[in-house]
Amino acid sequence: MIQWSSPKPQNGDWHIGRGVAIIMQKSGIPDIDQANCMIKLESDGTFIVHSGGADIGTGLDTVVTKLAAEVLHCPPQDVHVISGDTDHALFDKGAYASSGTCFSGNAARLAAENLREKILFHGAQMLGEPVADVQLATPGVVRGKKGEVSFGDIAHKGETGTGFGSLVGTGSYITPDFAFPYGANFAEVAVNTRTGEIRLDKFYALLDCGTPVNPELALGQIYGATLRAIGHSMSEEIIYDAEGHPLTRDLRSYGAPKIGDIPRDFRAVLVPSDDKVGPFGAKSISEIGVNGAAPAIATAIHDACGIWLREWHFTPEKILTALEKI
């Protein structure tokens, strides 16, 4: 992708450089983070998930939905998530430290597995078969050798006087183990050694997020986080006066990147792996997306013109000042 060993043509004062950053992050905090989840089977055959995890734009509700649907062998539209409701949801440490998928997701997986065993048990009783002879099947049924019974019929029977009541599964997750996502970011820049101007022409973000639960959402997070980090590295700045009052008071002067500032060749790539900690092998993908842009761009600038910039953001003034010292 980056064509590391290919020639780097110089065009007058413009010098081409390529850089790389190897990055890592954790998925939550072992032995401290804890998540809990409760799932109830409704009499119409759908599921209500009470998750303590808060979806603050990360897509956690979608992840919890897909994990529960996978375990319960039902379509995702049959799973309804209620999250972040402190009046009803179970305890969760919160949406921080890249912990959502690993901790809240695992709690949802465990709750779904707990509920699955109850559905199989009562479904087998209704069919008059051993539990070992029945299984969950699409669309929303317990299927045995003698026939099948729907999830809705099982829930309805439990809630109308048979004695076993509502079917609810619970899950609680805490772990002493880390799940580490890794990544590599590659940048190609052009630096004008006369004016100090820098142009980011190519950027590739390759990230290992285990087995992605929602690949489209994961890619969207990587693109958004990487562009945010590019903005931190190249244009964003808050300026203060001598008394500490901010002179940067709006987005126009702050320098947030615009859609036109995207590198002309900008790619995010998921590199799947099998992790033993996260649910179904998943890892986090949120914070790691911002880790690599600055060092990748800094090493590319060094490759282009031999200077090291160690403070955000990388301005023409800083480039010219550094060039004067070599």
C-alpha positions as CSV (number, residue, x, y, z in Angstrom):
1,M,0.0,0.0,0.0
2,I,2.6,2.6,1.1
3,Q,5.2,1.3,-1.4
4,W,7.9,1.7,1.2
5,S,10.9,1.0,-1.0
6,S,9.7,2.7,-4.1
7,P,11.5,5.9,-5.3
8,K,10.5,9.2,-3.7
9,P,10.7,11.8,-6.5
10,Q,11.7,15.4,-5.5
11,N,9.8,18.2,-7.2
12,G,11.7,21.4,-6.7
13,D,11.4,22.4,-3.0
14,W,8.9,19.6,-2.3
15,H,10.4,16.5,-0.6
16,I,8.5,13.2,-0.2
17,G,8.7,11.2,3.0
18,R,7.1,8.1,4.3
19,G,6.5,7.2,8.0
20,V,5.1,4.4,10.1
21,A,3.8,4.1,13.7
22,I,3.2,0.8,15.5
23,I,0.4,1.2,18.1
24,M,-1.5,-0.7,20.8
25,Q,-4.3,-0.1,23.2
26,K,-6.1,-2.1,25.9
27,S,-9.7,-3.2,26.0
28,G,-10.9,-2.1,29.4
29,I,-9.2,-2.5,32.8
30,P,-8.8,-6.0,34.2
31,D,-10.0,-6.7,37.7
32,I,-11.6,-3.3,37.9
33,D,-14.1,-3.0,35.1
34,Q,-17.2,-5.0,35.5
35,A,-20.4,-5.2,33.5
36,N,-23.8,-6.7,34.0
37,C,-26.7,-7.5,31.8
38,M,-30.2,-9.0,32.0
39,I,-32.3,-10.4,29.1
40,K,-36.0,-11.2,29.2
41,L,-37.9,-13.3,26.7
42,E,-41.2,-11.7,25.8
43,S,-44.4,-13.5,25.0
44,D,-44.2,-12.4,21.4
45,G,-40.9,-14.2,21.0
46,T,-38.7,-11.1,21.1
47,F,-36.1,-10.2,23.7
48,I,-35.6,-7.1,25.9
49,V,-32.0,-6.5,26.9
50,H,-31.2,-4.3,29.9
51,S,-27.6,-3.3,29.5
52,G,-25.7,-1.1,31.9
53,G,-23.4,0.0,29.1
54,A,-24.0,3.5,27.7
55,D,-23.9,4.0,24.0
56,I,-22.3,7.4,23.6
57,G,-21.9,7.2,19.9
58,T,-19.7,4.1,19.9
59,G,-22.4,1.7,18.5
60,L,-22.5,-0.4,21.7
61,D,-26.2,-1.0,21.5
62,T,-25.7,-2.5,18.1
63,V,-22.9,-4.7,19.3
64,V,-25.0,-5.9,22.3
65,T,-27.9,-6.6,19.9
66,K,-25.7,-8.7,17.5
67,L,-24.0,-10.6,20.3
68,A,-27.4,-11.5,21.9
69,A,-28.9,-12.4,18.6
70,E,-26.0,-14.7,17.8
71,V,-26.3,-16.7,21.0
72,L,-30.1,-16.8,20.9
73,H,-30.3,-17.8,17.3
74,C,-32.7,-15.0,16.3
75,P,-32.7,-12.1,13.9
76,P,-31.2,-8.9,15.3
77,Q,-34.6,-7.1,14.9
78,D,-36.0,-9.4,17.6
79,V,-33.6,-8.0,20.2
80,H,-34.5,-4.6,21.8
81,V,-31.8,-3.0,23.9
82,I,-32.5,-0.6,26.8
83,S,-29.1,0.9,27.9
84,G,-27.9,3.5,30.2
85,D,-31.1,3.7,32.2
86,T,-30.0,3.9,35.8
87,D,-33.5,3.3,37.1
88,H,-33.6,-0.2,35.6
89,A,-30.3,-1.3,34.1
90,L,-27.8,-3.4,36.1
91,F,-24.5,-2.0,37.2
92,D,-21.8,-1.1,34.7
93,K,-18.5,0.7,35.3
94,G,-19.2,3.0,32.3
95,A,-18.2,3.8,28.7
96,Y,-14.5,4.5,29.1
97,A,-11.1,2.7,28.6
98,S,-12.3,1.1,25.4
99,S,-14.2,-1.4,27.5
100,G,-17.7,-1.5,25.8
101,T,-17.4,-4.5,23.5
102,C,-15.2,-6.5,25.8
103,F,-17.0,-6.0,29.1
104,S,-20.6,-4.9,28.3
105,G,-20.5,-7.2,25.2
106,N,-19.3,-10.2,27.3
107,A,-22.0,-9.5,29.9
108,A,-24.6,-9.6,27.2
109,R,-23.2,-12.8,25.8
110,L,-23.3,-14.5,29.2
111,A,-26.8,-13.3,29.9
112,A,-27.9,-14.7,26.5
113,E,-26.2,-18.0,27.2
114,N,-27.9,-18.2,30.6
115,L,-31.3,-17.5,29.0
116,R,-30.6,-19.9,26.2
117,E,-30.3,-22.8,28.6
118,K,-33.6,-21.9,30.3
119,I,-35.3,-21.7,26.9
120,L,-33.9,-25.1,25.9
121,F,-35.0,-26.7,29.2
122,H,-38.6,-25.5,29.1
123,G,-38.9,-26.0,25.4
124,A,-37.8,-29.7,25.9
125,Q,-40.4,-30.1,28.6
126,M,-43.1,-28.8,26.3
127,L,-42.0,-31.2,23.6
128,G,-41.6,-34.1,25.9
129,E,-38.0,-34.7,24.9
130,P,-34.6,-34.7,26.7
131,V,-32.8,-31.4,26.7
132,A,-29.9,-33.1,24.8
133,D,-32.3,-33.7,21.8
134,V,-33.4,-30.1,21.3
135,Q,-31.7,-27.0,19.9
136,L,-32.4,-23.4,19.1
137,A,-33.3,-22.9,15.4
138,T,-34.4,-20.1,13.1
139,P,-36.9,-18.5,13.2
140,G,-37.1,-18.3,17.0
141,V,-38.0,-21.9,17.8
142,V,-36.8,-24.8,20.0
143,R,-36.6,-27.8,17.6
144,G,-36.5,-31.4,18.7
145,K,-36.9,-34.8,17.1
146,K,-40.7,-34.7,17.6
147,G,-41.4,-31.2,16.5
148,E,-40.8,-27.6,17.5
149,V,-42.2,-24.9,19.8
150,S,-41.7,-21.2,19.3
151,F,-40.0,-18.8,21.8
152,G,-43.2,-16.9,22.1
153,D,-45.2,-20.0,23.1
154,I,-42.6,-21.0,25.7
155,A,-42.7,-17.5,27.2
156,H,-46.5,-17.3,27.1
157,K,-46.9,-20.7,28.9
158,G,-44.4,-19.6,31.6
159,E,-46.4,-16.5,32.3
160,T,-49.9,-18.0,32.3
161,G,-49.9,-20.2,35.3
162,T,-47.5,-23.1,34.6
163,G,-45.3,-22.1,37.5
164,F,-41.9,-21.5,35.9
165,G,-42.7,-17.8,35.3
166,S,-40.9,-15.3,33.1
167,L,-37.7,-16.4,31.4
168,V,-34.8,-14.1,32.3
169,G,-31.1,-14.6,31.8
170,T,-28.4,-12.6,33.7
171,G,-24.7,-12.2,33.0
172,S,-21.9,-10.5,34.9
173,Y,-18.4,-10.1,33.5
174,I,-15.1,-9.3,35.0
175,T,-11.7,-10.6,34.0
176,P,-8.0,-10.6,35.1
177,D,-6.9,-10.7,31.5
178,F,-6.1,-8.0,28.9
179,A,-7.4,-7.9,25.3
180,F,-4.9,-5.9,23.3
181,P,-5.7,-4.5,19.9
182,Y,-2.7,-3.6,17.8
183,G,-2.2,-1.5,14.7
184,A,0.1,0.1,12.1
185,N,-0.4,3.5,10.6
186,F,1.4,4.6,7.5
187,A,1.7,8.1,6.1
188,E,3.2,9.8,3.0
189,V,3.8,13.5,3.2
190,A,5.2,16.2,0.9
191,V,7.2,18.9,2.7
192,N,8.1,22.2,1.0
193,T,11.5,23.1,2.5
194,R,11.3,26.7,1.3
195,T,7.8,27.6,2.8
196,G,7.4,24.9,5.4
197,E,4.1,23.8,4.0
198,I,3.2,20.2,4.6
199,R,0.8,18.1,2.6
200,L,-0.5,14.7,3.7
201,D,-1.0,12.7,0.5
202,K,-1.5,9.2,1.8
203,F,-2.6,7.6,5.1
204,Y,-3.4,4.0,5.8
205,A,-4.7,2.8,9.1
206,L,-4.4,-1.0,9.6
207,L,-5.9,-2.2,12.9
208,D,-6.4,-5.6,14.6
209,C,-9.7,-5.6,16.4
210,G,-10.0,-9.3,16.8
211,T,-13.1,-10.7,15.2
212,P,-15.2,-7.5,14.4
213,V,-18.8,-7.8,15.6
214,N,-19.9,-5.0,13.3
215,P,-17.3,-4.5,10.5
216,E,-19.0,-1.5,9.0
217,L,-19.3,0.3,12.3
218,A,-15.6,-0.6,13.1
219,L,-14.4,0.9,9.8
220,G,-16.5,4.0,10.4
221,Q,-14.9,4.4,13.9
222,I,-11.4,4.0,12.4
223,Y,-12.0,6.6,9.7
224,G,-13.4,9.1,12.1
225,A,-10.8,8.6,14.8
226,T,-7.9,8.7,12.3
227,L,-9.2,12.0,10.7
228,R,-9.6,13.5,14.2
229,A,-6.0,12.5,15.0
230,I,-4.8,14.0,11.7
231,G,-6.5,17.2,12.7
232,H,-4.7,17.2,16.1
233,S,-1.4,16.6,14.3
234,M,-1.7,19.2,11.5
235,S,-4.1,21.9,12.1
236,E,-6.0,22.1,15.4
237,E,-4.8,24.5,18.1
238,I,-6.1,26.6,21.0
239,I,-4.1,29.8,21.4
240,Y,-4.0,31.6,24.8
241,D,-2.9,35.1,25.6
242,A,-0.3,35.9,28.3
243,E,-3.0,35.8,31.0
244,G,-4.4,32.5,30.0
245,H,-7.5,33.7,28.2
246,P,-8.3,31.6,25.1
247,L,-8.0,33.5,21.8
248,T,-9.3,30.6,19.9
249,R,-13.1,30.9,20.4
250,D,-14.7,29.2,17.4
251,L,-14.2,26.2,15.0
252,R,-13.2,28.6,12.2
253,S,-10.0,29.6,14.1
254,Y,-9.5,26.3,15.8
255,G,-8.6,24.5,12.6
256,A,-10.7,21.4,12.8
257,P,-10.2,19.3,9.7
258,K,-12.9,19.5,7.0
259,I,-13.9,16.8,4.5
260,G,-11.7,18.4,1.9
261,D,-8.7,17.9,4.2
262,I,-8.9,14.1,3.9
263,P,-5.7,12.6,2.3
264,R,-6.2,11.8,-1.4
265,D,-5.5,8.2,-0.6
266,F,-7.0,7.4,2.8
267,R,-7.8,3.8,3.8
268,A,-8.8,1.9,6.9
269,V,-8.3,-1.8,7.0
270,L,-9.5,-4.4,9.6
271,V,-7.0,-7.2,10.2
272,P,-9.0,-10.0,11.9
273,S,-7.5,-12.1,14.7
274,D,-8.9,-14.5,17.3
275,D,-8.8,-13.2,20.8
276,K,-9.6,-15.3,23.8
277,V,-10.8,-12.5,26.1
278,G,-13.4,-10.6,24.1
279,P,-16.8,-11.9,23.1
280,F,-16.4,-14.3,20.1
281,G,-12.9,-13.0,19.7
282,A,-13.7,-9.3,19.5
283,K,-11.4,-6.5,20.7
284,S,-12.0,-2.7,21.2
285,I,-11.6,-0.4,18.2
286,S,-12.3,3.1,19.6
287,E,-9.3,4.7,21.3
288,I,-6.6,3.0,19.3
289,G,-7.8,4.8,16.2
290,V,-6.3,8.1,17.4
291,N,-3.0,6.7,18.5
292,G,-1.0,6.5,15.3
293,A,-1.5,9.6,13.2
294,A,0.9,11.9,15.0
295,P,3.9,9.5,15.2
296,A,3.3,8.3,11.6
297,I,3.2,11.8,10.2
298,A,6.2,12.9,12.4
299,T,8.4,10.0,11.1
300,A,7.3,10.8,7.5
301,I,8.4,14.5,8.0
302,H,11.7,13.2,9.3
303,D,12.1,10.9,6.3
304,A,11.3,13.8,3.9
305,C,13.7,16.5,5.3
306,G,15.6,15.1,8.3
307,I,13.9,17.0,11.1
308,W,12.0,15.8,14.2
309,L,8.8,17.6,15.3
310,R,7.8,16.5,18.8
311,E,4.9,18.8,19.6
312,W,1.5,19.1,18.0
313,H,0.6,20.6,15.7
314,F,3.0,20.4,12.8
315,T,3.0,24.0,11.4
316,P,5.1,25.5,8.6
317,E,6.7,27.8,11.2
318,K,7.9,24.8,13.3
319,I,9.2,23.1,10.2
320,L,11.2,26.1,9.0
321,T,12.6,26.6,12.6
322,A,13.7,23.0,12.8
323,L,15.2,23.2,9.3
324,E,17.3,26.2,10.3
325,K,18.9,24.1,13.0
326,I,20.3,21.4,10.7
